[in-house]
Amino acid sequence: MFGAKGYGANVYAQMGLETGVVAASPNQLVIMLYDGAISASKSAMVHMKNKEIERKCEMISKAILIIESGLRSSLDKKAGGAIAESLDALYLYMTKRLTLANIRNQSEMIEEVVKLLSELKVAWESIDTQSRALPNVTQILGMNPQVNAQRVAVGM
């Protein structure tokens, strides 16, 4: 009667995500991207443990998409200078580690990426708290996550 199982819940969840993206500050968008990459990576580890190869691959691909199309492509190396360059190198490293983890089926590499993403997320949460006193901190650090976060959210 209602179509595909779970469709309504999925649409509702997607609407909530898109609303959150539209209403979020640039700092909050970065945090949301970290949350998404962390969640996808942790999910990949569960699927890896359960030998659910297809789902593992999907979740690793999702984490890579968020890192590459959300976080990494948001960097403005001209405005962000050395910080943006360092983040770019770190995001590239994470992508390579996730790819190797997928190929070698090694959850330790995913755990490493989760740890790095979590540390960066904590830093951005601190920046978000402090940014109330210093607006536009994402621009100072050379990031423009708004367009990329919306693009990634719609692609999820």
C-alpha positions in Angstrom: 0.0 0.0 0.0 2.8 2.5 0.9 5.4 1.3 -1.6 8.9 0.3 -0.9 9.6 -0.7 2.7 11.1 2.1 4.6 10.7 4.6 1.8 8.8 7.2 3.9 11.3 7.0 6.7 14.1 7.5 4.2 12.5 10.5 2.6 11.8 12.0 6.0 15.4 11.4 7.1 16.7 13.0 3.8 14.4 16.0 4.3 15.7 16.4 7.8 19.3 16.2 6.6 18.7 18.7 3.8 16.9 21.1 6.2 19.8 20.8 8.6 22.3 21.6 5.8 20.4 24.7 4.7 20.1 26.0 8.3 23.6 25.2 9.4 26.5 27.7 9.7 29.6 27.0 7.6 31.3 25.7 10.8 28.4 23.4 11.5 28.5 22.1 7.9 32.1 21.0 8.4 31.1 19.2 11.6 28.2 17.5 9.7 30.6 16.3 7.1 32.9 14.9 9.7 29.9 13.2 11.4 28.9 11.6 8.1 32.4 10.4 7.2 32.9 9.0 10.8 29.5 7.3 10.7 30.1 5.7 7.2 33.6 4.6 8.3 32.3 3.0 11.5 29.5 1.3 9.5 32.1 -0.1 7.1 34.0 -1.7 10.0 30.8 -3.4 11.2 30.1 -4.7 7.7 33.7 -5.8 7.3 33.4 -7.8 10.6 30.2 -9.4 9.4 31.7 -10.2 6.0 29.1 -8.1 4.2 31.4 -7.2 1.4 28.9 -5.1 -0.7 27.8 -3.0 2.2 31.4 -2.5 3.4 32.3 -1.2 0.0 29.3 1.1 -0.1 30.1 2.6 3.3 33.8 3.1 2.5 32.8 4.7 -0.8 30.4 7.0 1.1 33.2 8.0 3.5 35.6 8.7 0.6 32.9 10.7 -1.1 32.3 12.9 1.9 36.1 13.4 2.5 36.8 14.1 -1.2 33.7 16.0 -2.4 32.7 17.6 0.9 35.8 18.3 3.0 38.7 18.3 0.6 37.0 20.1 -2.2 35.9 22.8 0.3 39.5 23.9 0.9 40.6 27.2 -0.5 44.3 26.8 -0.5 44.9 30.4 -1.5 42.9 31.8 1.5 43.8 29.0 3.9 47.5 28.8 3.1 49.5 26.3 5.1 46.5 25.1 7.1 44.5 24.3 4.0 47.5 22.6 2.4 48.0 20.4 5.5 44.3 19.5 5.6 44.4 18.7 1.9 47.3 16.3 2.4 45.6 14.7 5.4 42.3 14.2 3.5 44.2 12.6 0.7 46.0 10.3 3.2 42.6 9.3 4.7 41.2 8.5 1.2 44.2 6.3 0.5 44.0 4.5 3.8 40.2 3.8 3.3 40.9 2.5 -0.2 43.7 0.2 1.1 41.4 -0.9 4.0 38.8 -1.9 1.4 41.3 -3.8 -0.7 43.0 -5.5 2.1 40.0 -5.9 4.3 41.8 -4.4 7.3 39.7 -2.6 9.8 42.7 -1.1 11.6 43.2 1.3 8.7 39.6 2.4 9.0 40.0 2.9 12.8 43.0 5.1 12.0 40.8 7.3 9.7 38.0 7.4 12.3 40.5 8.6 14.9 41.8 11.3 12.6 38.3 12.5 11.6 37.2 12.5 15.2 40.1 14.6 16.3 39.4 17.1 13.5 35.7 17.1 14.4 36.5 18.0 18.0 38.7 20.8 16.8 35.9 22.1 14.5 33.5 21.9 17.4 35.8 24.1 19.4 36.1 26.5 16.5 32.3 26.6 16.2 32.0 27.5 19.8 34.7 30.2 19.5 33.3 31.5 16.2 30.4 33.1 17.9 33.0 35.7 19.0 34.9 35.4 15.6 32.6 34.9 12.7 33.8 33.6 9.3 36.4 31.4 10.8 35.9 28.9 7.9 37.0 31.6 5.5 40.0 32.4 7.6 41.0 28.7 7.5 40.3 28.6 3.8 37.2 26.5 3.6 33.9 27.0 1.9 31.8 24.0 2.9 28.3 25.3 2.1 28.0 24.3 -1.6 29.9 21.0 -1.1 28.0 19.9 2.0 24.7 20.5 0.1 26.0 18.5 -2.9 27.2 15.6 -0.6 23.9 15.6 1.4 21.8 15.3 -1.7 24.1 12.6 -3.1 23.8 10.5 0.1 
